Amino acid sequence: MKLRTSIVAAALAGAVFLSGQVQAEPFRVGMECTYAPFNFKNTDGELVGYDVDVAKGVARIIGADLEFVCQEWDGMIPALLANKFDLVIASMSITEKRLEKMDFSSPYRFSIGQIVGSEKIDRKLFDDDGNPIPENFKGLKVGLERATTYTHWFEEVLPDADVLLYDSNEALYLDLRNGRTDIIMTNPMKAHLRFLSQEEGSGFKLIGPPVDEEKYFGIGVGIGLRQGQPELKSRLNAALKELINSGELESYALKYFPFKLHKDEWGS
């Protein structure tokens, strides 16, 4: 009876293998779903963007079946830690503060910030060396998305600034256009595509240099995961290296930008 049972089990396993129905490993991926061009829904309601392409590329390499979970930004880390999803692929910067609570893969995108404001602002916000001039920020209403690296930078570098916090990136642009804020800080690549290059961005511009202080903006954007998963982290890192070295990661960037968003040495 045991022999017969073993033969039947082996035959069933072989049939599943031959039919190509091997079940893929399931992964739930958290992202904001409103952060164009990195992760957002197009006019057909389909989730698209650079982060989405990265997620699908990694999933293909490691043999995973993805389920995307939309999550507001300020609840992203708590939701990961509460097992609402398994990975965060949402343009989240790798920072020391976040590493206290979670882990990250190697980076797959640069992480920088820049001020966006009206062309009518005539005050100088940065000196010739690219450092902010605190007194010149006084009286300006600054819009920032809640729980971001931009918020942390203002908290420590410009603590006296009049900051207004928002739950989404789209709300930042809305209040900037309506005059409820004077300036915002966000990703300049996204700002160019989503706002400044559009009709609604007429009369606004990037102000000052890109800010990329590693203390606040980290070494780049990575895939977030819960701590204590070294095997999964290793697989994610290997997949990202493959995407870099094959040129596929650059092709994702070129869908939206005229340049790549990673360093070639990240593939070594």
Secondary structure as UniProt FT lines:
FT   HELIX           2..18
FT   TURN            19..20
FT   STRAND          25..31
FT   STRAND          34..35
FT   TURN            36..38
FT   STRAND          39..41
FT   TURN            43..44
FT   STRAND          47..48
FT   HELIX           50..62
FT   STRAND          64..70
FT   HELIX           73..75
FT   HELIX           76..81
FT   TURN            82..83
FT   STRAND          87..93
FT   HELIX           96..99
FT   TURN            100..101
FT   STRAND          103..104
FT   STRAND          113..118
FT   TURN            119..120
FT   TURN            128..129
FT   HELIX           134..137
FT   TURN            138..139
FT   STRAND          141..145
FT   TURN            146..147
FT   HELIX           149..157
FT   TURN            159..160
FT   STRAND          162..166
FT   HELIX           169..177
FT   TURN            178..179
FT   STRAND          183..186
FT   HELIX           188..191
FT   HELIX           192..196
FT   HELIX           199..201
FT   TURN            202..203
FT   STRAND          204..211
FT   HELIX           214..217
FT   STRAND          221..225
FT   HELIX           230..245
FT   TURN            246..247
FT   HELIX           248..254
FT   TURN            255..256
FT   HELIX           264..267
//
